Amino acid sequence: MNILPVSACSQNKKYQPNFKSCIKIYNPKNVTSLDIFAKDKVRTSSCPFRSDQDWNDFMRYIFWNFAGEDKVNISSLACADGSEPLSYALYLYDKTPKSYYGKFYITASDIDSEMIKVAKSGRINLSNGDFKNIEKYIKNPQRYFTDYGKPIKITNNVDEERYSYKIDSEVHSLIKFKKSDILTEVKKMNPDEYYILNIKNVFPYLKENYINEVLETMSKKLKSGSIFVYGKYDLLVSNFKNRLFNLGFFEPKQGECFVQKI
Ligand SMILES: C[S@@+](CC[C@H](N)C(=O)[O-])C[C@H]1O[C@@H](n2cnc3c(N)ncnc32)[C@H](O)[C@@H]1O
């Protein structure tokens, strides 16, 4: 496990370190200075089935909420190495028949080209701790990952204790990746379709006016009944939940990091 000093984890002092073994920290390339608050120190920490949600509980709600619908978009913005959309793809593929999971369209993007290249590659760096985490939701997760040996090289990656795995190609093919920034993708959402919009653990990096524009645009674009999923770190942004309530969202399950459009 790689334990980082607090100072290395936080230029923005509010941002607390994550001591999980899956942490990755690197300086992103080609990131526009306009929207990144701490542009030299953006962290891409991610892992499948990140603990912001109890995924069984959360997915039960998703299945119930969208039971009668033919098409639901799962959009994962600021997806880093793709661990987050992979959690959806794995969960749906493992637990539901194709006739059911076929109605969920998973797209994912990140502003950093290197992260998107990794996400698109169909490989992922995973530690033993990551596997234990996946096992909470997926029995024998090794079925979906083939040992690939050396970790994928990521610029300024501080975590060298992981191995890389090839993700089952059918599972990986459920996700469409592209390089893009959050606001561009939020503006492009179709107001006539349902979304599970994930923008997780990135808001503390963003400038206030950018945050406002993202929140206001998504509140206009998201159809009633759509879900917005944030991360625990996003609660560091001042008044984050109240801002969501004021923009027309309610919390169907208290304490879990998601809200729903009224
Ligand atoms: C801490 S990671 C979060 C990963 C994942 N959402 C999760 O919660 O596990 C933050 C990611 O946000 C990306 N990012 C930062 N600003 C962005 C922007 N304006 N648009 C899209 N991605 C951005 C970074 O490149 C980084 O990969």
The ligand as an SDF file (V2000), in Angstrom:
LIG
                    3D

 27 29  0  0  0  0  0  0  0  0999 V2000
  -10.1750   12.0930   -8.8210 C   0  0  0  0  0  0  0  0  0  0  0  0
  -10.4950   11.6280  -10.4940 S   0  0  0  0  0  0  0  0  0  0  0  0
  -12.1490   11.0180  -10.3490 C   0  0  0  0  0  0  0  0  0  0  0  0
  -12.3430    9.7170  -11.0880 C   0  0  0  0  0  0  0  0  0  0  0  0
  -13.7250    9.0840  -10.9370 C   0  0  0  0  0  0  0  0  0  0  0  0
  -14.7830   10.0100  -11.3190 N   0  0  0  0  0  0  0  0  0  0  0  0
  -13.9750    8.5710   -9.5400 C   0  0  0  0  0  0  0  0  0  0  0  0
  -14.6950    9.2190   -8.7630 O   0  0  0  0  0  0  0  0  0  0  0  0
  -13.4150    7.5260   -9.1770 O   0  0  0  0  0  0  0  0  0  0  0  0
  -10.6680   13.2380  -11.2670 C   0  0  0  0  0  0  0  0  0  0  0  0
  -10.6080   13.2040  -12.8200 C   0  0  0  0  0  0  0  0  0  0  0  0
  -11.2030   14.4050  -13.2960 O   0  0  0  0  0  0  0  0  0  0  0  0
  -10.5910   14.7390  -14.5430 C   0  0  0  0  0  0  0  0  0  0  0  0
  -10.9500   16.1450  -14.8420 N   0  0  0  0  0  0  0  0  0  0  0  0
  -10.5450   17.2630  -14.2010 C   0  0  0  0  0  0  0  0  0  0  0  0
  -11.1390   18.3540  -14.7430 N   0  0  0  0  0  0  0  0  0  0  0  0
  -11.9420   17.9210  -15.7390 C   0  0  0  0  0  0  0  0  0  0  0  0
  -12.8260   18.5650  -16.6710 C   0  0  0  0  0  0  0  0  0  0  0  0
  -12.9900   19.8910  -16.6530 N   0  0  0  0  0  0  0  0  0  0  0  0
  -13.4830   17.7980  -17.5540 N   0  0  0  0  0  0  0  0  0  0  0  0
  -13.3150   16.4390  -17.5790 C   0  0  0  0  0  0  0  0  0  0  0  0
  -12.4920   15.7750  -16.7280 N   0  0  0  0  0  0  0  0  0  0  0  0
  -11.8180   16.4960  -15.8150 C   0  0  0  0  0  0  0  0  0  0  0  0
   -9.1100   14.4610  -14.2770 C   0  0  0  0  0  0  0  0  0  0  0  0
   -8.3740   14.3130  -15.4680 O   0  0  0  0  0  0  0  0  0  0  0  0
   -9.2140   13.1730  -13.4300 C   0  0  0  0  0  0  0  0  0  0  0  0
   -9.0710   12.0250  -14.2390 O   0  0  0  0  0  0  0  0  0  0  0  0
  1  2  1  0
  2  3  1  0
  2 10  1  0
  3  4  1  0
  4  5  1  0
  5  6  1  0
  5  7  1  0
  7  8  2  0
  7  9  1  0
 10 11  1  0
 11 12  1  0
 11 26  1  0
 12 13  1  0
 13 14  1  0
 13 24  1  0
 14 15  1  0
 14 23  1  0
 15 16  2  0
 16 17  1  0
 17 18  1  0
 17 23  2  0
 18 19  1  0
 18 20  2  0
 20 21  1  0
 21 22  2  0
 22 23  1  0
 24 25  1  0
 24 26  1  0
 26 27  1  0
M  CHG  2   2   1   9  -1
M  END
$$$$
